[in-house]
Structures are given as structure tokens and as C-alpha cells.
Amino acid sequence: MAVEIRFTAASVAKVRFAVSPLGETVLALRVLLGTGGHAVHRPWVRRARPLLAGEREVPLLRTLIAGPLPSFLFPAPQERLPSMAAELDLLRGTEEAFFRREYGAVAGVPAEEVPGPARVLPRLAEALHRCHEVLIAPQWGRMRAVLEADLGRRALTLVDGGVQALFTELHGDVAWEGGQLVVHGRRGPHTVHTVDAGGHGLVLLPSVFNWPNVGVDKSPVTAASIRYPAVGVGSLWEPPPQTLTGLAPVLGHTRAALLAALAEPMTTAALASRLGITPSAVSQHLGALRGADLVWTRRTGRTALHLRTERANHLLGVPGTSAAPSSGVAGWDSRPGAGAVGT
């Protein structure tokens, strides 16, 4: 099935990005329950699956997550980086008729036979909160860094190429056709489901646990939304390379970790989140690495993106396909103080 998201000029102007801890928790549970996910997540699955064994609401979670996912599990975030608590409040506030219709569709029962939201939603919200605390929160720093780095990358695409370039780069199944956004399905009969972005616009959400697929909310209550695979997920659960371990005593553990993280462009704030240090400390270390021609910085407005250079890739013994361009290319700066301020 293909999904066509219809736009007006007003809705195109309301395209925005967000990160969803609730959405990632739901999709992580789908992976753990064996109903989705990719082999790239196996290292995380091996560590996380035993942690789910004691969750008393697994039957309820399985009912809602094992098949088609109900839209009420994915309320459109109201801000770029919402808290889990804020998203759970949106979940608890799901309108009754919508809840019954979506629950009935995934459970295979008539809407009038679905238990009321007052009975289900508080239990569901508490279960998702517990699962988030056990499964996602310990990894959220690394995950958030990958997701925010992807947002920075997409922001540059939007600045350089506009909305059409942004949509074209999201995923191979996403196409901008005749002023409408089409997400092509890979399974099932060739039918077209239409979603009207209306006056609420579209939210684009990079995802770790939906990787490498793209997902569309087919029944949005407010803004339409697309979850697309974030760049960098492929190496998220990998242990540090042996070369990095050897470099740490020479460069220092923090600078070696920065180089390891900068296989893809990342902001100062995202690096700080991943490494658990302050943005000012990140800026100081980046200045030293720029001085050694190991990191480049590109600034767009108030946002600075950092990326390791070909020299750094050679030092790490990894392919240089994602390295920053050579000295003198417009937009990238190797001066020690470049990008010291900003996000």
C-alpha cells in the first residue's frame, strides 16, 4: 500500500522535525516482542530482552504492538524534544471514539466491544513508562545523539536544497510527486491511502528502532507524521574499534570518543549528550582536534555541525566515505575556534 500525504501551501510551511521517546519505546518493544526490527539491533536485544521478563503488562503490550500499530501510540510531538512524561500525557488524553476504533482494528473486535480508555490507557501509560525507564533511558544519551545528529544533517539539506531535496533524501520509499508526498509500500496490494496534512502540517521523526524502514501515521488526529531511519543507527550498538582503544591514552579518552562519534555530522549539543559532558567542554576538545586537522566544522546560522576529516579516518583505520572535505572547501572550517559557540 502507498500512502499519499496531501499538502497545501500552508501545510508545507508547517513541516517540522521532532524526536519521540514514546515512539522509540513502542518500536523497541515491537523489536523485543519479535514482531519487527532488524539484525542491526541484535546486540541491544540480547541485553534488553531479559529486562522485559518481569513486566506484568506484556499481554496488553503484545495485543497492541504485535500487529498493525494503533495511531494513538504515536501522538504527534508538540515540540522538538518532548519528555517521555509529556508524550504519555498526550497518550492518556486520547479521545474515546478514536481509541475504540484504533484498538478494535488491531485487536480484531468491534469498537463497541473494546474496553473503555479509562480502563486501558492508565495501565498502558504506566507500562510504557516502566519499559522506557528500563529499556530506553539507559541508552537514551547515545540514541538522542544519533537522532539529533540526523536532525542537523536534514536541516542542512533543507537549507541547501529546499523541501523537495529534504523529502527525496529521507528514504528510498519516499517521493515528492506533483506537489504531494508519497510513501511507497513494499508489501500488500497496490492501493493508495490518502492522508490530509490539513492545517496541522507534517512532523518528520528520525527513528532508531524503526530502522531501516519508513512508517506513516495513517490516521493522524493533529499533524501527519513520518518516521524515517536515522543515519548512524548501523553503528549505534557496536563496541568501540580496537584502534580507538589504542588512541585513547594518546589523545585522551574524551577526544578519542569525539572522533569515534564524528563518523557522521553532529552538533555540539548532541556530542555533549552522547559523551555526558558539557557543551563548553566539547567545544574546547573540538578546538584542539581542529588544530590537529582531525575535525572540521560547518556553521549554518546558529548551528555548528562537526565531522572528522580524512586524516582522522586514516588514523582510526576506517574508510573515509563520510569524512569532511579537504581544506578550502566552502562551508567547512578547520580553525581551532570555529563553531565554539552554538548548538
RAFENJO-V153538 format. One record per residue. PSI is psi in degrees with one decimal (none if undefined). OMEGA is omega in degrees with one decimal (999 if undefined). D_LAST is the distance of its C-alpha to the last C-alpha in Angstrom with 2 decimals. Layout:
<<PSI & OMEGA & D_LAST> <PSI & OMEGA & D_LAST>>
This chain:
<<134.5 & 173.2 & 39.34> <148.7 & 176.8 & 36.98> <124.4 & 177.6 & 34.77> <122.3 & 177.9 & 34.42> <115.3 & -175.8 & 31.78> <134.1 & -176.2 & 33.15> <151.5 & 162.8 & 31.04> <172.4 & 176.6 & 31.82> <-36.3 & -179.6 & 30.00> <-39.5 & -177.9 & 28.65> <-32.1 & 175.0 & 27.40> <-37.0 & 179.5 & 25.66> <-14.0 & -178.0 & 23.70> <19.3 & 172.9 & 22.61> <129.4 & -178.4 & 21.11> <170.7 & 179.7 & 17.84> <154.4 & 174.6 & 15.95> <161.6 & 173.7 & 15.96> <137.7 & -174.4 & 16.25> <102.8 & 175.0 & 19.60> <-33.4 & 177.2 & 20.61> <-47.2 & 179.3 & 24.12> <-40.8 & 179.1 & 24.43> <-34.0 & 177.4 & 23.43> <-45.3 & 179.0 & 25.98> <-45.5 & -177.8 & 28.68> <-32.3 & 175.2 & 28.14> <-41.0 & 176.9 & 28.13> <-37.0 & 177.7 & 31.42> <-40.6 & 176.8 & 32.78> <-46.0 & -176.7 & 32.21> <-32.9 & -179.6 & 33.85> <3.0 & 173.1 & 36.76> <21.4 & -177.5 & 37.50> <14.6 & 179.7 & 37.05> <-173.9 & 176.1 & 34.07> <168.6 & -174.2 & 31.48> <159.6 & -179.1 & 31.49> <-23.1 & -179.1 & 32.71> <-22.9 & -178.3 & 29.20> <0.8 & -174.9 & 28.84> <-41.0 & 177.7 & 32.09> <-40.2 & 177.6 & 30.72> <-41.0 & -178.9 & 28.86> <-42.5 & -179.1 & 31.98> <-35.7 & 179.5 & 34.25> <-33.5 & -170.3 & 32.35> <-31.6 & -173.5 & 31.69> <-42.2 & 178.0 & 35.03> <-26.1 & -178.6 & 37.03> <-20.5 & -179.1 & 34.61> <-12.0 & -172.0 & 35.59> <-32.3 & -176.6 & 39.29> <3.1 & -177.8 & 39.62> <118.4 & -173.5 & 38.00> <-17.7 & -177.7 & 40.88> <19.8 & 178.6 & 39.51> <-41.8 & 177.8 & 39.35> <-41.9 & 178.1 & 42.22> <-44.2 & 179.4 & 40.37> <-41.8 & -179.5 & 37.17> <-39.1 & 179.0 & 39.27> <-40.5 & -174.2 & 41.02> <-20.1 & -170.8 & 37.82> <-19.0 & -173.4 & 35.87> <-30.0 & -178.1 & 38.62> <-143.4 & 174.9 & 39.24> <137.6 & -174.1 & 37.53> <128.9 & 178.1 & 34.60> <142.6 & -175.8 & 35.12> <-27.1 & -176.7 & 32.58> <-13.5 & 175.0 & 32.45> <-11.3 & -175.0 & 30.57> <61.0 & 176.0 & 27.59> <139.6 & -178.8 & 26.96> <123.9 & 179.9 & 24.29> <143.6 & -178.9 & 21.14> <-7.0 & 177.2 & 20.79> <171.6 & -173.9 & 17.02> <-41.1 & -177.4 & 14.10> <73.7 & -178.8 & 14.01> <156.6 & 173.4 & 17.52> <161.0 & 175.3 & 19.23> <-39.4 & -179.6 & 22.31> <-42.1 & -179.5 & 24.45> <-39.9 & 179.6 & 23.42> <-35.6 & 176.9 & 24.26> <-32.3 & 174.8 & 27.50> <-39.7 & 176.4 & 28.47> <-39.4 & 178.2 & 28.26> <-47.0 & -179.6 & 30.40> <-26.6 & -177.7 & 32.95> <13.3 & -179.5 & 33.26> <132.4 & -179.5 & 34.40> <141.0 & -169.3 & 37.34> <-47.5 & -177.3 & 40.65> <-40.4 & 178.7 & 42.06> <-42.5 & 178.4 & 38.90> <-48.2 & -178.1 & 38.75> <-39.8 & -179.3 & 42.43> <-45.5 & -177.8 & 42.20> <-43.6 & 179.5 & 39.27> <-45.6 & -179.7 & 40.67> <-37.2 & -178.8 & 44.11> <-40.5 & -177.7 & 42.90> <-28.1 & -179.2 & 41.33> <-11.9 & 178.8 & 44.13> <34.6 & 178.5 & 46.89> <154.7 & 176.9 & 48.57> <148.7 & -177.5 & 49.39> <-34.9 & -177.7 & 46.95> <-15.4 & 178.1 & 49.69> <-1.8 & -179.8 & 50.04> <135.8 & 175.4 & 46.40> <146.1 & -176.1 & 45.89> <153.1 & -179.8 & 44.32> <-28.7 & 179.0 & 40.59> <-25.7 & 178.0 & 41.48> <-32.7 & -170.8 & 42.92> <-46.4 & -169.6 & 40.26> <-40.9 & 176.9 & 36.82> <-42.4 & 177.2 & 36.74> <-44.1 & -178.6 & 37.85> <-44.7 & -179.4 & 35.40> <-42.0 & 178.9 & 32.42> <-40.1 & 178.7 & 33.47> <-43.0 & 179.1 & 33.98> <-35.7 & 176.2 & 30.57> <-46.1 & 179.4 & 29.04> <-43.9 & -179.5 & 31.08> <-38.5 & 177.5 & 30.20> <-45.7 & -177.7 & 26.48> <-36.4 & -176.1 & 26.85> <-40.2 & -170.6 & 28.97> <-38.2 & -170.8 & 27.66> <-45.2 & -174.9 & 23.98> <-42.8 & 179.8 & 22.49> <-22.5 & -179.3 & 23.28> <0.2 & -169.6 & 21.38> <-33.1 & 178.4 & 18.58> <-47.2 & 179.1 & 15.96> <-43.0 & -179.6 & 16.81> <-46.6 & -178.8 & 17.29> <-37.5 & 178.8 & 14.09> <-43.1 & 178.0 & 12.20> <-43.9 & -177.5 & 14.52> <-42.5 & 179.3 & 14.20> <-35.2 & 176.2 & 10.45> <-38.3 & 177.4 & 10.79> <-40.6 & 178.0 & 13.61> <-41.7 & 178.3 & 11.91> <-40.5 & 178.6 & 9.68> <-44.7 & -179.3 & 13.06> <-34.2 & 178.6 & 14.92> <-40.9 & 177.3 & 12.82> <-38.8 & 177.7 & 13.78> <-41.6 & 179.7 & 17.28> <-41.8 & 179.2 & 17.56> <-43.2 & -174.5 & 16.67> <-34.9 & -171.3 & 19.05> <-5.1 & 179.5 & 21.82> <-175.1 & -174.2 & 21.78> <-40.7 & -178.6 & 22.72> <-43.3 & 177.7 & 25.54> <-38.5 & 178.6 & 23.52> <-50.0 & -178.4 & 20.98> <-39.1 & -177.3 & 23.93> <-34.4 & -176.9 & 25.81> <-9.5 & -175.2 & 23.19> <-48.0 & -173.2 & 22.73> <152.2 & -179.8 & 25.97> <-21.3 & -179.9 & 29.41> <-3.1 & -177.0 & 31.03> <130.9 & -179.4 & 28.99> <143.2 & 174.5 & 30.48> <107.2 & -172.4 & 30.21> <114.4 & 175.9 & 33.91> <36.2 & 178.9 & 35.47> <5.2 & 177.3 & 32.62> <152.1 & 180.0 & 32.43> <125.3 & -177.7 & 30.23> <128.1 & 174.1 & 32.45> <113.4 & -175.0 & 31.69> <127.4 & 176.6 & 34.66> <154.3 & -179.1 & 36.06> <-8.6 & -178.0 & 37.59> <159.0 & 175.5 & 40.24> <174.5 & -178.5 & 42.96> <156.3 & -178.9 & 44.92> <89.7 & 174.1 & 43.45> <165.4 & -178.4 & 42.93> <124.1 & 175.4 & 40.30> <131.7 & -175.0 & 38.65> <132.6 & 174.8 & 37.16> <129.5 & -179.6 & 34.19> <114.5 & 178.4 & 33.71> <-25.3 & 173.7 & 30.13> <-144.0 & -178.6 & 31.89> <-1.8 & -176.0 & 30.12> <-14.8 & 178.3 & 27.40> <-158.7 & -174.2 & 25.63> <135.0 & 175.4 & 24.05> <127.2 & 177.1 & 21.30> <123.9 & -173.9 & 20.05> <110.9 & 172.2 & 19.27> <144.6 & -175.2 & 18.42> <142.9 & 172.3 & 20.79> <-53.2 & -170.1 & 21.68> <-6.5 & 170.4 & 25.22> <-4.5 & -180.0 & 26.28> <136.6 & 5.3 & 25.70> <25.9 & -174.5 & 27.29> <167.6 & 173.6 & 28.59> <139.7 & -178.9 & 27.53> <144.6 & -179.0 & 28.56> <134.9 & 172.3 & 29.32> <112.2 & -176.2 & 30.22> <-10.0 & -178.7 & 33.70> <59.9 & -177.0 & 34.38> <142.1 & 176.1 & 31.40> <-37.7 & 177.6 & 32.14> <-111.7 & -178.5 & 29.22> <145.1 & 168.9 & 26.66> <159.0 & -178.6 & 27.50> <147.9 & 175.3 & 25.21> <128.5 & 172.8 & 24.84> <122.3 & -177.0 & 23.61> <156.9 & -177.0 & 23.00> <124.7 & 178.6 & 22.56> <144.2 & 174.0 & 19.07> <137.9 & 177.0 & 18.88> <-4.9 & -178.4 & 19.12> <-31.2 & -176.3 & 21.36> <-28.0 & -178.9 & 24.29> <7.2 & -173.5 & 23.18> <-42.1 & -175.1 & 21.58> <3.8 & -178.9 & 24.81> <144.4 & 173.7 & 26.05> <158.8 & 178.8 & 26.73> <144.2 & 178.2 & 25.20> <154.0 & -178.4 & 27.32> <-35.4 & 179.4 & 30.12> <-38.9 & -180.0 & 28.85> <-40.6 & 178.4 & 25.64> <-39.0 & 179.7 & 27.93> <-30.1 & -179.2 & 29.87> <-24.8 & -174.6 & 26.97> <-44.7 & 178.8 & 25.51> <-22.3 & -178.4 & 28.27> <-51.9 & -178.0 & 27.67> <-24.0 & -168.7 & 23.91> <146.4 & -174.9 & 23.27> <-37.9 & -177.0 & 22.25> <-44.9 & -178.8 & 18.52> <-36.4 & 175.9 & 18.29> <-40.2 & 178.3 & 20.63> <-35.9 & 176.2 & 18.59> <-45.0 & 178.9 & 15.45> <-40.8 & 179.2 & 17.78> <-38.4 & -177.7 & 19.20> <-25.5 & -170.6 & 15.97> <31.3 & 169.6 & 15.06> <-25.8 & 174.2 & 18.05> <154.3 & 179.8 & 15.74> <136.2 & 179.6 & 12.46> <150.2 & 176.1 & 9.49> <166.1 & 177.4 & 5.71> <-43.7 & -178.7 & 5.09> <-40.5 & 179.9 & 5.15> <-38.9 & 176.7 & 7.99> <-41.3 & 178.8 & 9.62> <-41.1 & 178.9 & 9.79> <-43.1 & -177.9 & 11.36> <-41.0 & -174.4 & 13.67> <-11.9 & -179.5 & 14.87> <33.6 & 177.2 & 15.16> <174.6 & -177.0 & 13.84> <154.1 & 176.1 & 11.52> <-35.9 & 179.2 & 8.05> <-38.1 & 177.0 & 10.29> <-40.9 & 176.4 & 12.79> <-45.6 & -179.1 & 10.72> <-40.8 & 179.6 & 10.01> <-45.3 & 179.8 & 13.77> <-39.1 & 178.2 & 14.91> <-36.8 & 177.7 & 13.09> <-43.1 & 178.4 & 14.79> <-40.5 & -179.2 & 18.05> <-35.2 & 175.4 & 17.75> <-39.7 & 179.4 & 17.06> <-26.5 & 178.2 & 20.07> <9.5 & -179.5 & 22.12> <37.4 & 177.7 & 21.18> <-15.5 & -179.4 & 19.82> <141.7 & 172.3 & 16.22> <157.5 & -179.4 & 15.10> <137.4 & 174.2 & 11.89> <129.1 & -177.9 & 11.70> <131.9 & 172.2 & 9.82> <108.9 & -174.5 & 10.49> <-125.1 & -179.6 & 10.21> <3.8 & -177.3 & 6.96> <128.8 & 175.9 & 5.21> <126.6 & 175.9 & 6.11> <137.5 & -176.9 & 8.27> <147.1 & -177.4 & 10.53> <141.4 & 179.2 & 14.14> <155.3 & -175.1 & 17.23> <175.4 & 175.1 & 20.09> <-36.7 & 178.4 & 23.73> <-41.4 & 179.4 & 24.71> <-41.7 & 177.9 & 22.54> <-41.3 & 178.0 & 24.06> <-40.9 & 179.4 & 27.45> <-37.4 & -180.0 & 26.89> <-13.2 & -179.6 & 25.98> <32.8 & -179.9 & 28.90> <158.2 & 177.4 & 27.14> <150.2 & -174.1 & 27.45> <29.1 & -174.2 & 25.08> <-26.1 & -176.7 & 24.75> <9.5 & -174.1 & 20.95> <157.9 & 176.6 & 20.40> <155.8 & -178.5 & 18.69> <169.8 & -178.3 & 21.32> <166.7 & -177.8 & 23.50> <138.6 & 176.1 & 23.06> <-7.6 & 178.2 & 23.46> <134.8 & -174.8 & 22.09> <138.4 & 173.7 & 20.28> <-24.7 & -179.0 & 16.52> <135.8 & -173.8 & 15.98> <131.8 & 179.0 & 15.88> <5.0 & 179.4 & 17.37> <141.3 & -176.2 & 17.44> <-32.3 & -177.0 & 16.58> <-1.3 & -175.4 & 14.30> <133.3 & 174.9 & 12.43> <17.5 & -178.2 & 8.65> <-26.3 & 176.3 & 9.08> <147.1 & 176.9 & 7.08> <-176.6 & -171.4 & 3.75> <none & 999 & 0.00>>
